[in-house]
Structures are given as C-alpha cells and as structure tokens.
Amino acid sequence: MAIAILLGIGGVQGALAQTKFTPATGPACKDESTDELGLWTCPGPAGYVVSFADEGNIVSITIAPRSAIEKVSGPTAQWRGAGKSFGEKVQWIMRGGVPRAAVIRTWRTVDDEKELQELSVFAISGAKACLVGSVDVHADKANDAALARAQQAASAGCPRK
C-alpha cells in the first residue's frame, strides 16, 4: 500500500492502464546467490520475471518472459551500485494483460562518488526490455513524473536502434 502512494498511483493510471506490483526481494523470489555474487529472480505478472544481480560495484537488472530470461543477451540495464541498489517492489504497467513498462526504485553511484536514488523506468516490448529514463526521487512530484514516463514507455516500447 505504501508503495502505491510512493509511486503516485492515482485516478489517472486507472484510465490508461492497469498497474500491478510484485516483490523485488523475499520468499517469492528464487535466490541463486554465491559468496561473490548476489543473484535472484522474482516473478512478475503474465509470465514475466525480473532478474537482479549485485556483485558489489556493478549491479544489473534483466526483465523478460520467464521462458526467454536465459536467452537474453546481456542485462536490460547495469550501473555502479550504491547502498541498497534496488527497491522492494516492481510496478508493472499492463496493457491487455501484458507488461509493457516497469518502474523500480534504484540507487547508483555517480562520478563524484555521490549516491543517487531514482525511479528507473523500463519499456517492455515482448521479450525485449530497455531502460528509457529515470527520475530523481527528490525531484518535485517524482512519483507522478515516473508514472507518466512509464505510461509513455508502455505505448512507445523500446526505441529502435
């Protein structure tokens, strides 16, 4: 419930898309961590999963259908981790019962060793996902901005390269 408030879910989202929340950690997730690498995969809606990796300096996230997660060539996004690295929940933007975008709170280290906490926004296009932007959690109306960006990402998908 608190996450819904934190991510700014309001009446607007109901008109545009269905939103679901799933855990980014905990007993619902499959932990495959070793002494050198934190690695766990959490279930999402409609057969999608999110795989999290944390090796200390570099962290990554991969979003894909469960059937395709092993075939994905490289993570959806990676960065220099900071502190906690990942939030507790993933917010999914659904269209027609299928995930089309996701938002997760992330922490990263920027060049001057400063810790930055953001709401990272991912577009999902079938088996492909991509980071499309982020919003500093300390920005004015950050939750509303992240949700708006996720709604755009759900419609636009990943940019073609």
C-alpha positions as CSV (number, residue, x, y, z in Angstrom):
1,M,0.0,0.0,0.0
2,A,2.8,2.5,0.9
3,I,4.5,1.7,-2.4
4,A,1.3,2.7,-4.3
5,I,1.4,6.0,-2.6
6,L,5.1,6.4,-3.1
7,L,4.8,5.8,-6.8
8,G,2.0,8.3,-7.1
9,I,-0.8,5.9,-8.2
10,G,-3.9,8.0,-8.7
11,G,-7.1,8.0,-10.6
12,V,-5.2,8.8,-13.8
13,Q,-3.5,5.5,-14.1
14,G,-6.7,3.5,-14.0
15,A,-7.9,5.2,-17.2
16,L,-4.7,4.5,-19.0
17,A,-3.5,1.1,-17.9
18,Q,-3.7,-1.5,-15.2
19,T,-0.9,-1.3,-12.7
20,K,0.4,-4.3,-10.7
21,F,3.0,-4.6,-8.0
22,T,5.3,-7.6,-7.4
23,P,8.2,-8.1,-4.9
24,A,11.8,-7.4,-5.9
25,T,13.1,-9.4,-3.0
26,G,11.8,-12.0,-0.5
27,P,10.4,-15.5,-0.4
28,A,8.6,-15.3,-3.7
29,C,12.0,-14.8,-5.4
30,K,14.4,-17.5,-6.4
31,D,17.8,-16.9,-4.8
32,E,20.8,-18.2,-6.6
33,S,23.4,-16.0,-4.9
34,T,27.0,-17.1,-4.2
35,D,29.7,-15.7,-2.0
36,E,30.8,-13.4,-4.8
37,L,27.5,-12.5,-6.5
38,G,24.0,-11.7,-5.3
39,L,21.7,-13.1,-7.9
40,W,17.9,-13.6,-7.6
41,T,14.9,-13.7,-9.8
42,C,11.4,-12.5,-8.9
43,P,8.1,-13.4,-10.6
44,G,6.2,-10.7,-12.3
45,P,2.7,-10.8,-14.0
46,A,1.8,-12.7,-17.1
47,G,4.8,-15.0,-17.0
48,Y,7.5,-12.2,-16.8
49,V,10.3,-12.2,-14.4
50,V,13.0,-9.7,-13.2
51,S,16.5,-11.0,-12.5
52,F,18.6,-8.9,-10.2
53,A,22.4,-9.2,-9.9
54,D,24.7,-7.4,-7.4
55,E,28.5,-8.1,-7.5
56,G,29.4,-5.2,-5.2
57,N,30.4,-2.5,-7.6
58,I,28.2,-3.3,-10.6
59,V,24.5,-4.2,-10.4
60,S,22.1,-5.1,-13.1
61,I,18.5,-5.9,-13.8
62,T,17.0,-8.0,-16.6
63,I,13.3,-8.1,-17.5
64,A,11.9,-10.7,-19.8
65,P,9.4,-13.5,-20.0
66,R,10.4,-16.5,-17.8
67,S,10.8,-18.6,-21.0
68,A,13.3,-16.2,-22.5
69,I,15.3,-14.9,-19.5
70,E,18.1,-17.4,-20.1
71,K,18.3,-16.4,-23.8
72,V,18.6,-12.6,-23.2
73,S,21.9,-11.3,-24.4
74,G,23.1,-9.1,-21.5
75,P,21.1,-7.3,-18.8
76,T,18.4,-4.8,-19.5
77,A,20.4,-2.2,-17.6
78,Q,23.5,-2.1,-15.4
79,W,25.2,0.6,-13.3
80,R,27.5,1.3,-10.4
81,G,25.6,0.2,-7.4
82,A,25.2,2.3,-4.2
83,G,23.8,1.3,-0.8
84,K,20.7,-0.8,-1.3
85,S,20.8,-0.8,-5.2
86,F,17.1,-2.0,-5.6
87,G,13.8,-1.1,-4.1
88,E,11.4,-3.6,-2.6
89,K,8.7,-3.6,-5.3
90,V,8.4,-3.6,-9.1
91,Q,5.5,-1.6,-10.5
92,W,4.2,-3.0,-13.8
93,I,2.2,-1.1,-16.3
94,M,-0.1,-3.5,-18.1
95,R,-1.8,-3.2,-21.4
96,G,-4.2,-6.0,-22.5
97,G,-3.0,-8.2,-19.6
98,V,0.7,-7.9,-20.8
99,P,3.5,-6.0,-19.1
100,R,4.5,-3.0,-21.3
101,A,6.6,-1.0,-18.8
102,A,8.0,-1.2,-15.3
103,V,9.2,1.2,-12.6
104,I,11.6,0.3,-9.8
105,R,13.4,2.4,-7.2
106,T,17.2,2.1,-7.7
107,W,20.3,3.5,-6.1
108,R,23.5,4.2,-8.1
109,T,26.9,5.9,-7.6
110,V,27.7,8.8,-10.0
111,D,31.1,10.0,-11.0
112,D,31.9,12.0,-7.9
113,E,31.0,9.1,-5.6
114,K,27.7,10.7,-4.8
115,E,24.7,8.3,-4.2
116,L,21.7,9.0,-6.4
117,Q,18.3,7.4,-5.7
118,E,16.0,7.2,-8.7
119,L,12.8,5.7,-10.0
120,S,14.1,3.8,-13.1
121,V,11.6,3.4,-15.9
122,F,11.8,0.4,-18.3
123,A,9.8,-0.2,-21.6
124,I,8.9,-3.8,-22.3
125,S,8.4,-4.9,-25.9
126,G,7.7,-8.7,-25.8
127,A,11.0,-10.4,-24.9
128,K,12.9,-7.2,-25.1
129,A,13.1,-4.6,-22.4
130,C,15.1,-1.3,-22.1
131,L,15.8,1.5,-19.7
132,V,14.1,4.6,-21.1
133,G,14.7,7.0,-18.3
134,S,14.8,7.8,-14.6
135,V,13.5,10.4,-12.2
136,D,15.4,11.6,-9.1
137,V,13.3,10.6,-6.2
138,H,13.9,14.1,-4.6
139,A,12.5,16.0,-7.6
140,D,9.2,17.7,-7.3
141,K,6.4,15.2,-8.0
142,A,8.9,12.5,-8.8
143,N,6.3,9.7,-8.5
144,D,3.9,11.4,-10.9
145,A,6.8,12.0,-13.4
146,A,7.9,8.4,-13.2
147,L,4.4,7.1,-13.7
148,A,3.9,9.4,-16.7
149,R,7.2,8.3,-18.2
150,A,6.1,4.7,-17.7
151,Q,2.8,5.3,-19.4
152,Q,4.7,6.8,-22.4
153,A,7.1,3.8,-22.4
154,A,4.1,1.4,-22.4
155,S,2.8,3.0,-25.6
156,A,6.2,3.6,-27.3
157,G,8.1,0.5,-26.4
158,C,11.9,0.3,-26.8
159,P,13.5,2.6,-29.3
160,R,14.7,1.0,-32.5
161,K,18.5,1.1,-32.9
